[in-house]
């Protein structure tokens, strides 16, 4: 019979993925570029909305 007194700890990092180590292909954009593109898109949407009314 096995003893049930033993406590087993889970492995450290079980199921965790370290995303900063994964290198992906594709365009690299900075947070500032995302903000600028968002502002440009919002301005374009507003211009289109009010140009046809």
NORLIN-V110286 format. One record per residue. PHI is phi in radians with two decimals (999 if undefined). Layout:
# NORLIN-V110286
PHI
PHI
This chain:
# NORLIN-V110286
999
-1.47
-1.38
-1.73
-1.37
-1.19
-1.87
-1.92
-1.58
-1.20
-1.11
-1.26
1.39
-1.18
1.43
-1.55
-1.96
-1.69
-1.22
-1.20
-1.58
-1.50
-1.75
-2.01
-1.52
2.36
-1.21
-1.78
-2.15
-1.55
-1.04
-1.14
-1.13
-1.13
-1.10
-1.11
-1.12
-1.15
-1.13
-1.12
-1.12
-1.13
-1.12
-1.11
-1.11
-1.14
-1.10
-1.20
-1.15
-1.59
-1.42
-1.82
-1.80
